[in-house]
Amino acid sequence: MELALASLGDLLPNPHTGLSRTEAQRHRSFIDQGVLAERLGFDAIHLGEHHFCSYVLSAPAVVLAAIAERTTTLRLGTSITLVGNNDPVRLAEDYATVDLLSGGRVEIVSGRGAPFVATYRGFGQSIETARERYDENVRLLHRLLTETGVTWAGDFRSGFDDLTVRPRPLDRIPLWVGASSRESVQLAAELGAGLMLPSVFGRPEHFRTIVDWYHEAWASAGRPEADARVGAISHAHVASTVEEAKARWEPYYRNYWDFVGGLVVPAGYKWPAFEYDNLLAGPAICGSPQSVVEQMGHWNETLGLDRQLFMFDLGGIETEVLTESIELFASEAMPELARL
């Protein structure tokens, strides 16, 4: 199993002090985490994309380029690229550029971001057509990154003839499709993309059916099973003991959970209240290094994971606590997890 750090870039006040970092400090922290990830032996870092809210990380390609200049081997991925909201031509140019600058280390995790209605409003797009827009844009992005002389016509962007995006990526940029529906699973298999599960929202058993759909669709597309890839992401915290980890993390996780609940407001959906014990029993990975290994063993047994993203960086957690948790995880849990 490959192991990665992840951040979605929330800028929240520290729950103990009420103080927040500046946006400049927060962006510098993403780069510092990339450097730390490579030093500690992580395989990758994944950065999110949001707009018009206190998730302040809106330009992951720019930040990944900065990380590329301070690292040499770390894979540089997105936690989500909002392909449905962005122009696929511009996305292809941006990520191909970072791929060249980094020596071919870029990966893209595409996602719809449909619950975040403010993004669609801010870009002047209708959320009612989010599914159609996303599917069309992902297919176009894939073609632009893998083909030259592309001729294309669609419903949400003006068409073109014989278009070659430049620069060209150094090699084939790995594409992951974030999926919780059968439609997205079919899209991933069609494009030969990895499956990235939105696993911060449920226990591993909740996603088993999606993984089964993916392998079925992959086989139906005539693709070698060995090329299929499944990834997941978890909110995470590690301390010396289970009790210490749970007690220390609770105010940060509550802070973050309540923040997300204020953003995810699709019609007819009620964000669940913060129930710490339920979260710790399912989507969250929290505890001592050994208990984290045991939890991830269950995740891997249930889902057959190729890459796991760990999101330690949330809820206004201060740098000292964050770094201590990541370093303990890397030194005592990561060697065993890498063998799963």
One Martini backbone bead per residue (centre of mass of N, CA, C, O) as a GRO file, in nm:
protein
  340
    1MET     BB    1   0.094   0.038   0.024
    2GLU     BB    2   0.041   0.360  -0.034
    3LEU     BB    3   0.152   0.675   0.117
    4ALA     BB    4  -0.029   0.982   0.213
    5LEU     BB    5  -0.058   1.310   0.221
    6ALA     BB    6  -0.325   1.547   0.321
    7SER     BB    7  -0.499   1.851   0.195
    8LEU     BB    8  -0.772   2.101   0.190
    9GLY     BB    9  -0.727   2.394   0.336
   10ASP     BB   10  -0.815   2.484   0.608
   11LEU     BB   11  -0.911   2.804   0.776
   12LEU     BB   12  -0.890   2.781   1.119
   13PRO     BB   13  -0.935   2.821   1.433
   14ASN     BB   14  -0.806   2.761   1.719
   15PRO     BB   15  -0.983   2.605   1.976
   16HIS     BB   16  -0.799   2.728   2.217
   17THR     BB   17  -0.732   3.044   2.103
   18GLY     BB   18  -0.884   3.167   1.827
   19LEU     BB   19  -0.650   3.150   1.624
   20SER     BB   20  -0.521   3.249   1.304
   21ARG     BB   21  -0.386   3.214   1.023
   22THR     BB   22  -0.266   3.316   0.752
   23GLU     BB   23  -0.275   3.267   0.421
   24ALA     BB   24   0.030   3.257   0.389
   25GLN     BB   25   0.088   3.050   0.613
   26ARG     BB   26  -0.089   2.825   0.502
   27HIS     BB   27   0.060   2.788   0.232
   28ARG     BB   28   0.335   2.725   0.355
   29SER     BB   29   0.241   2.459   0.496
   30PHE     BB   30   0.213   2.286   0.244
   31ILE     BB   31   0.511   2.284   0.171
   32ASP     BB   32   0.620   2.173   0.438
   33GLN     BB   33   0.467   1.902   0.410
   34GLY     BB   34   0.611   1.805   0.158
   35VAL     BB   35   0.893   1.794   0.280
   36LEU     BB   36   0.819   1.606   0.512
   37ALA     BB   37   0.714   1.368   0.347
   38GLU     BB   38   0.980   1.298   0.211
   39ARG     BB   39   1.160   1.266   0.464
   40LEU     BB   40   0.956   1.027   0.586
   41GLY     BB   41   0.851   0.842   0.318
   42PHE     BB   42   0.640   0.927   0.149
   43ASP     BB   43   0.485   0.895  -0.168
   44ALA     BB   44   0.270   1.141  -0.116
   45ILE     BB   45   0.086   1.438  -0.212
   46HIS     BB   46  -0.242   1.587  -0.140
   47LEU     BB   47  -0.443   1.847  -0.290
   48GLY     BB   48  -0.693   2.062  -0.280
   49GLU     BB   49  -1.020   2.209  -0.404
   50HIS     BB   50  -1.152   2.535  -0.346
   51HIS     BB   51  -1.425   2.788  -0.316
   52PHE     BB   52  -1.548   3.058  -0.141
   53CYS     BB   53  -1.389   2.980   0.138
   54SER     BB   54  -1.214   2.831   0.420
   55TYR     BB   55  -1.100   2.697   0.176
   56VAL     BB   56  -0.791   2.829   0.050
   57LEU     BB   57  -0.736   2.599  -0.162
   58SER     BB   58  -0.750   2.687  -0.521
   59ALA     BB   59  -0.426   2.624  -0.638
   60PRO     BB   60  -0.266   2.336  -0.658
   61ALA     BB   61  -0.063   2.365  -0.893
   62VAL     BB   62   0.105   2.590  -0.765
   63VAL     BB   63   0.185   2.441  -0.502
   64LEU     BB   64   0.312   2.190  -0.638
   65ALA     BB   65   0.540   2.348  -0.774
   66ALA     BB   66   0.675   2.433  -0.510
   67ILE     BB   67   0.725   2.145  -0.404
   68ALA     BB   68   0.897   2.045  -0.644
   69GLU     BB   69   1.148   2.239  -0.571
   70ARG     BB   70   1.180   2.068  -0.268
   71THR     BB   71   1.176   1.799  -0.436
   72THR     BB   72   1.230   1.452  -0.597
   73THR     BB   73   1.006   1.191  -0.532
   74LEU     BB   74   0.741   1.306  -0.479
   75ARG     BB   75   0.423   1.275  -0.523
   76LEU     BB   76   0.186   1.497  -0.711
   77GLY     BB   77  -0.130   1.554  -0.584
   78THR     BB   78  -0.471   1.549  -0.574
   79SER     BB   79  -0.763   1.536  -0.392
   80ILE     BB   80  -0.898   1.758  -0.587
   81THR     BB   81  -1.035   1.818  -0.912
   82LEU     BB   82  -1.255   2.054  -1.057
   83VAL     BB   83  -1.351   1.966  -1.359
   84GLY     BB   84  -1.647   2.086  -1.384
   85ASN     BB   85  -1.541   2.402  -1.326
   86ASN     BB   86  -1.319   2.370  -1.533
   87ASP     BB   87  -1.100   2.409  -1.787
   88PRO     BB   88  -0.952   2.150  -1.948
   89VAL     BB   89  -0.735   2.305  -2.100
   90ARG     BB   90  -0.608   2.447  -1.855
   91LEU     BB   91  -0.550   2.196  -1.689
   92ALA     BB   92  -0.357   2.063  -1.889
   93GLU     BB   93  -0.146   2.286  -1.882
   94ASP     BB   94  -0.085   2.299  -1.578
   95TYR     BB   95  -0.012   1.990  -1.523
   96ALA     BB   96   0.204   1.963  -1.741
   97THR     BB   97   0.394   2.172  -1.621
   98VAL     BB   98   0.440   2.033  -1.347
   99ASP     BB   99   0.544   1.771  -1.465
  100LEU     BB  100   0.800   1.889  -1.586
  101LEU     BB  101   0.920   2.028  -1.326
  102SER     BB  102   0.907   1.731  -1.161
  103GLY     BB  103   0.966   1.475  -1.347
  104GLY     BB  104   0.682   1.314  -1.346
  105ARG     BB  105   0.479   1.351  -1.051
  106VAL     BB  106   0.188   1.372  -1.148
  107GLU     BB  107  -0.155   1.377  -1.011
  108ILE     BB  108  -0.514   1.317  -1.070
  109VAL     BB  109  -0.811   1.404  -0.882
  110SER     BB  110  -1.128   1.371  -0.968
  111GLY     BB  111  -1.419   1.593  -0.911
  112ARG     BB  112  -1.734   1.742  -0.840
  113GLY     BB  113  -1.837   1.896  -0.574
  114ALA     BB  114  -2.159   1.911  -0.533
  115PRO     BB  115  -2.213   2.010  -0.230
  116PHE     BB  116  -2.068   2.287  -0.328
  117VAL     BB  117  -2.263   2.538  -0.430
  118ALA     BB  118  -2.077   2.796  -0.435
  119THR     BB  119  -1.907   2.718  -0.677
  120TYR     BB  120  -2.129   2.736  -0.892
  121ARG     BB  121  -2.213   3.024  -0.839
  122GLY     BB  122  -1.931   3.163  -0.877
  123PHE     BB  123  -1.911   3.035  -1.188
  124GLY     BB  124  -2.199   3.030  -1.325
  125GLN     BB  125  -2.331   2.744  -1.248
  126SER     BB  126  -2.521   2.456  -1.275
  127ILE     BB  127  -2.600   2.200  -1.054
  128GLU     BB  128  -2.802   2.037  -1.237
  129THR     BB  129  -2.533   1.979  -1.447
  130ALA     BB  130  -2.289   1.841  -1.302
  131ARG     BB  131  -2.271   1.560  -1.422
  132GLU     BB  132  -2.243   1.634  -1.725
  133ARG     BB  133  -2.002   1.826  -1.703
  134TYR     BB  134  -1.804   1.633  -1.575
  135ASP     BB  135  -1.795   1.404  -1.782
  136GLU     BB  136  -1.706   1.580  -2.018
  137ASN     BB  137  -1.442   1.701  -1.891
  138VAL     BB  138  -1.289   1.440  -1.830
  139ARG     BB  139  -1.270   1.335  -2.117
  140LEU     BB  140  -1.120   1.580  -2.227
  141LEU     BB  141  -0.874   1.578  -2.044
  142HIS     BB  142  -0.774   1.301  -2.124
  143ARG     BB  143  -0.725   1.366  -2.421
  144LEU     BB  144  -0.529   1.611  -2.388
  145LEU     BB  145  -0.307   1.429  -2.228
  146THR     BB  146  -0.299   1.177  -2.467
  147GLU     BB  147  -0.342   1.377  -2.712
  148THR     BB  148  -0.328   1.487  -3.044
  149GLY     BB  149  -0.531   1.654  -3.243
  150VAL     BB  150  -0.802   1.758  -3.116
  151THR     BB  151  -1.147   1.682  -3.169
  152TRP     BB  152  -1.431   1.883  -3.042
  153ALA     BB  153  -1.771   1.839  -2.897
  154GLY     BB  154  -2.014   2.010  -2.681
  155ASP     BB  155  -2.224   2.155  -2.417
  156PHE     BB  156  -1.998   2.343  -2.218
  157ARG     BB  157  -1.809   2.398  -2.474
  158SER     BB  158  -1.631   2.502  -2.708
  159GLY     BB  159  -1.512   2.393  -2.988
  160PHE     BB  160  -1.258   2.196  -3.177
  161ASP     BB  161  -0.967   2.172  -3.401
  162ASP     BB  162  -0.670   2.037  -3.386
  163LEU     BB  163  -0.576   2.017  -3.071
  164THR     BB  164  -0.269   2.107  -2.891
  165VAL     BB  165  -0.144   2.077  -2.590
  166ARG     BB  166   0.076   2.311  -2.422
  167PRO     BB  167   0.250   2.125  -2.273
  168ARG     BB  168   0.373   1.817  -2.253
  169PRO     BB  169   0.387   1.560  -2.082
  170LEU     BB  170   0.629   1.348  -1.994
  171ASP     BB  171   0.391   1.157  -1.928
  172ARG     BB  172   0.157   0.976  -1.801
  173ILE     BB  173  -0.100   1.097  -1.618
  174PRO     BB  174  -0.240   1.006  -1.345
  175LEU     BB  175  -0.582   0.899  -1.303
  176TRP     BB  176  -0.845   0.987  -1.084
  177VAL     BB  177  -1.173   0.885  -0.963
  178GLY     BB  178  -1.416   1.017  -0.789
  179ALA     BB  179  -1.637   0.772  -0.617
  180SER     BB  180  -2.014   0.699  -0.539
  181SER     BB  181  -2.101   0.600  -0.825
  182ARG     BB  182  -2.168   0.421  -1.104
  183GLU     BB  183  -2.094   0.638  -1.310
  184SER     BB  184  -1.802   0.693  -1.204
  185VAL     BB  185  -1.700   0.406  -1.228
  186GLN     BB  186  -1.737   0.382  -1.535
  187LEU     BB  187  -1.549   0.616  -1.603
  188ALA     BB  188  -1.289   0.501  -1.488
  189ALA     BB  189  -1.282   0.246  -1.667
  190GLU     BB  190  -1.290   0.385  -1.942
  191LEU     BB  191  -1.007   0.557  -1.872
  192GLY     BB  192  -0.809   0.398  -1.676
  193ALA     BB  193  -0.872   0.472  -1.380
  194GLY     BB  194  -0.867   0.541  -1.072
  195LEU     BB  195  -1.006   0.482  -0.745
  196MET     BB  196  -1.157   0.733  -0.535
  197LEU     BB  197  -1.261   0.745  -0.213
  198PRO     BB  198  -1.508   0.901   0.011
  199SER     BB  199  -1.400   0.787   0.320
  200VAL     BB  200  -1.477   1.024   0.531
  201PHE     BB  201  -1.808   0.919   0.531
  202GLY     BB  202  -1.716   0.610   0.614
  203ARG     BB  203  -1.705   0.296   0.634
  204PRO     BB  204  -1.557   0.053   0.457
  205GLU     BB  205  -1.820  -0.117   0.400
  206HIS     BB  206  -1.965   0.115   0.237
  207PHE     BB  207  -1.739   0.071  -0.023
  208ARG     BB  208  -1.746  -0.220  -0.140
  209THR     BB  209  -1.943  -0.192  -0.378
  210ILE     BB  210  -1.776   0.012  -0.540
  211VAL     BB  211  -1.534  -0.173  -0.583
  212ASP     BB  212  -1.688  -0.392  -0.732
  213TRP     BB  213  -1.780  -0.220  -0.966
  214TYR     BB  214  -1.499  -0.149  -1.067
  215HIS     BB  215  -1.397  -0.437  -1.133
  216GLU     BB  216  -1.625  -0.500  -1.330
  217ALA     BB  217  -1.577  -0.262  -1.527
  218TRP     BB  218  -1.284  -0.327  -1.588
  219ALA     BB  219  -1.333  -0.605  -1.714
  220SER     BB  220  -1.541  -0.508  -1.933
  221ALA     BB  221  -1.306  -0.320  -2.067
  222GLY     BB  222  -1.041  -0.515  -2.087
  223ARG     BB  223  -0.867  -0.488  -1.832
  224PRO     BB  224  -0.611  -0.532  -1.638
  225GLU     BB  225  -0.619  -0.601  -1.308
  226ALA     BB  226  -0.329  -0.486  -1.232
  227ASP     BB  227  -0.424  -0.176  -1.316
  228ALA     BB  228  -0.591  -0.144  -1.087
  229ARG     BB  229  -0.702   0.133  -0.859
  230VAL     BB  230  -0.721   0.194  -0.501
  231GLY     BB  231  -0.846   0.465  -0.302
  232ALA     BB  232  -0.807   0.650   0.014
  233ILE     BB  233  -0.950   0.861   0.284
  234SER     BB  234  -0.834   1.001   0.607
  235HIS     BB  235  -0.878   1.103   0.904
  236ALA     BB  236  -0.595   1.195   1.129
  237HIS     BB  237  -0.440   1.059   1.442
  238VAL     BB  238  -0.136   1.057   1.652
  239ALA     BB  239  -0.024   0.886   1.948
  240SER     BB  240   0.107   0.704   2.201
  241THR     BB  241  -0.197   0.680   2.275
  242VAL     BB  242  -0.525   0.639   2.249
  243GLU     BB  243  -0.616   0.841   2.463
  244GLU     BB  244  -0.447   1.081   2.371
  245ALA     BB  245  -0.551   1.104   2.083
  246LYS     BB  246  -0.851   1.150   2.147
  247ALA     BB  247  -0.822   1.399   2.334
  248ARG     BB  248  -0.653   1.587   2.140
  249TRP     BB  249  -0.842   1.577   1.871
  250GLU     BB  250  -1.139   1.659   1.925
  251PRO     BB  251  -1.140   1.979   1.884
  252TYR     BB  252  -1.047   1.970   1.585
  253TYR     BB  253  -1.261   1.783   1.465
  254ARG     BB  254  -1.507   1.944   1.548
  255ASN     BB  255  -1.432   2.203   1.402
  256TYR     BB  256  -1.433   2.075   1.119
  257TRP     BB  257  -1.712   1.938   1.105
  258ASP     BB  258  -1.879   2.199   1.144
  259PHE     BB  259  -1.771   2.347   0.898
  260VAL     BB  260  -1.867   2.150   0.678
  261GLY     BB  261  -2.171   2.165   0.756
  262GLY     BB  262  -2.186   2.475   0.648
  263LEU     BB  263  -2.136   2.382   0.330
  264VAL     BB  264  -2.318   2.123   0.317
  265VAL     BB  265  -2.627   2.221   0.127
  266PRO     BB  266  -2.813   2.033  -0.006
  267ALA     BB  267  -3.104   1.943  -0.095
  268GLY     BB  268  -3.229   1.745   0.170
  269TYR     BB  269  -2.964   1.777   0.351
  270LYS     BB  270  -2.823   1.643   0.658
  271TRP     BB  271  -2.584   1.707   0.866
  272PRO     BB  272  -2.415   1.541   1.083
  273ALA     BB  273  -2.343   1.511   1.387
  274PHE     BB  274  -2.103   1.515   1.627
  275GLU     BB  275  -1.978   1.173   1.669
  276TYR     BB  276  -1.701   1.056   1.786
  277ASP     BB  277  -1.730   0.749   1.826
  278ASN     BB  278  -1.836   0.691   1.539
  279LEU     BB  279  -1.590   0.802   1.386
  280LEU     BB  280  -1.375   0.617   1.528
  281ALA     BB  281  -1.528   0.349   1.414
  282GLY     BB  282  -1.463   0.451   1.108
  283PRO     BB  283  -1.333   0.692   0.919
  284ALA     BB  284  -1.140   0.736   1.140
  285ILE     BB  285  -0.784   0.773   1.227
  286CYS     BB  286  -0.717   0.683   1.572
  287GLY     BB  287  -0.411   0.665   1.771
  288SER     BB  288  -0.190   0.451   1.795
  289PRO     BB  289   0.025   0.307   1.593
  290GLN     BB  290  -0.091   0.016   1.629
  291SER     BB  291  -0.395   0.086   1.593
  292VAL     BB  292  -0.362   0.198   1.307
  293VAL     BB  293  -0.267  -0.061   1.177
  294GLU     BB  294  -0.525  -0.219   1.243
  295GLN     BB  295  -0.725  -0.037   1.097
  296MET     BB  296  -0.584  -0.056   0.813
  297GLY     BB  297  -0.611  -0.358   0.784
  298HIS     BB  298  -0.918  -0.348   0.753
  299TRP     BB  299  -0.933  -0.164   0.511
  300ASN     BB  300  -0.763  -0.342   0.321
  301GLU     BB  301  -0.934  -0.602   0.342
  302THR     BB  302  -1.201  -0.465   0.235
  303LEU     BB  303  -1.069  -0.285  -0.034
  304GLY     BB  304  -0.790  -0.305  -0.166
  305LEU     BB  305  -0.537  -0.107  -0.134
  306ASP     BB  306  -0.297   0.121  -0.298
  307ARG     BB  307  -0.398   0.399  -0.156
  308GLN     BB  308  -0.337   0.618   0.130
  309LEU     BB  309  -0.490   0.897   0.276
  310PHE     BB  310  -0.370   1.143   0.517
  311MET     BB  311  -0.556   1.378   0.729
  312PHE     BB  312  -0.406   1.583   0.972
  313ASP     BB  313  -0.490   1.873   0.841
  314LEU     BB  314  -0.708   2.014   1.083
  315GLY     BB  315  -0.896   2.249   1.274
  316GLY     BB  316  -0.636   2.436   1.366
  317ILE     BB  317  -0.382   2.292   1.392
  318GLU     BB  318  -0.083   2.299   1.517
  319THR     BB  319   0.233   2.245   1.411
  320GLU     BB  320   0.344   2.079   1.648
  321VAL     BB  321   0.120   1.864   1.662
  322LEU     BB  322   0.125   1.775   1.370
  323THR     BB  323   0.423   1.686   1.348
  324GLU     BB  324   0.421   1.480   1.576
  325SER     BB  325   0.210   1.293   1.448
  326ILE     BB  326   0.350   1.233   1.178
  327GLU     BB  327   0.622   1.126   1.291
  328LEU     BB  328   0.505   0.890   1.449
  329PHE     BB  329   0.371   0.751   1.215
  330ALA     BB  330   0.631   0.714   1.039
  331SER     BB  331   0.810   0.552   1.251
  332GLU     BB  332   0.573   0.323   1.362
  333ALA     BB  333   0.354   0.268   1.116
  334MET     BB  334   0.455   0.280   0.818
  335PRO     BB  335   0.626   0.019   0.784
  336GLU     BB  336   0.375  -0.169   0.813
  337LEU     BB  337   0.183  -0.043   0.598
  338ALA     BB  338   0.370  -0.087   0.345
  339ARG     BB  339   0.313  -0.416   0.365
  340LEU     BB  340  -0.003  -0.436   0.282
   0.00000   0.00000   0.00000
